[in-house]
Amino acid sequence: MDRGGGDGPSILAKMGLGALTVNSAVAVYRSWGDTASVAFVAVAYAALLLLLHFLRRFERAPPADRGRIKAAVWALSTVLTALFASRVAPLMPPPIGVVVWAMAAATAVGGFWAFFVSG
């Protein structure tokens, strides 16, 4: 995400964040009046911003300081996975909804294993 030697995000990263912000604002505007949808967009946007922040901190942290940051990255990834599964699963037939939730759980467990158990 860096320009090489600089400390700030690249122009491409800024453009991506701008597109995400505009897209989230449009989603809130279109969903206005549906509290659950507005809350979903707001929480997903905030979680994604926090995830990007902690990923950047993880990249820059010395190895000794990465444990807590890894936990934050895993927790935010799990929150995002659960948020999206909670929106997709009800749209599917019940057996497929169960598969969606099972895949979300497998992703969270697999991420935990990869971050904390395997090394």
N, C-alpha and C positions, 0 to 999 in steps of 0.2 A: 504494500500500500504506500510505501515511501517512494520518493523521487530518486533514490540513490543515497545521497548523503544528507538530505534534509530531514528535519524533524516533523514536518507537517504532512498531511495526507496529499496524495497526488491529485491532479485535476480530474482524473477519471474517477477516483474515489469520491471526490466532492460532487461530481455529476451524478454518480450512483445514489449517493445520500440525498441529493436534491430530488431525483426522480422518485425515490422511496417516500420522501416527505410529501411531494405533490400527490402521489398515488394514494397515500394514506389520508390526506386532506379531502380528496375527491370521494374516497370511500366513506368517510365520516359524513360529508355533505349529502351523499346519496342515501345514507342510512339514517339520517337525522329523524328522530321520532321513534326509532327502534333502539331502545336503550341497550339491549344485549349486543346488537351488532356494533354500535358505537363503542361500547366497552371492549368488545373483541378487538377491533381495529386499534384502539388506544393501547391496550395491554400488549398486543402483538408488536406494535411499533416500538413501544418502550423496551420490551424484552429484546428486540432485535438490536436496538441502539446500545443497550447494555452489553449484549453479547459481542458486538463489534468492538466496544470499548475494552472489554476484558480480553478479547483475543489480541488486541494491540498491546495491552499490558503484558500478556503472557509472552508475546514475541520479544519484548524488551527486558523482561525480568531475568535476573540471574537464576540459574537452576535451583538454588536453595529456596527461592521465594515463589516458586511456581505452584506449590501444592494448593494453596487457598484459591489461587486464580483458576486452576484446573477445576476445582469444585464449583466455582461460580459459572464457568463455561458449561460444565455438564448440567448444572441446575437450570440455567437459562435455555439450553438446548432441549432439555426435557420439558420445560414449560411450553416452549414453542411447539414441540411435537404434540403434546397433550392438547394445546389450544386448537391446532389444526385438525387433529383427530376428532375433537368434540364438535367441530363444524361439519366434517365430512361424514362421519359414521351415521348420524341421523338421516342423511340423504340416501343412504344405501338400504337395500333389503336387510333385514335383521342378521342373516348369517354373514353377509359381507361386512356389516357394521362390526360384528365380532372380530372379523379378520382385520379390519382397520385398527381396532383397539389392540389386538394381539401384536400387530406389526409395530404400533407405537410403543407398546411395552417392551418388545424385543429390541427396538432401537435404543430405548432408555437403558435397558440392562446391558446391551452390547456396548454402549458408550461408557457406562460405568466400568465395565470389565476392561475395556481398552485403556481408559484413563488411569484407573486405580489398581487393578489387579495384575494386568499383564506386564506392567513395567512403567 
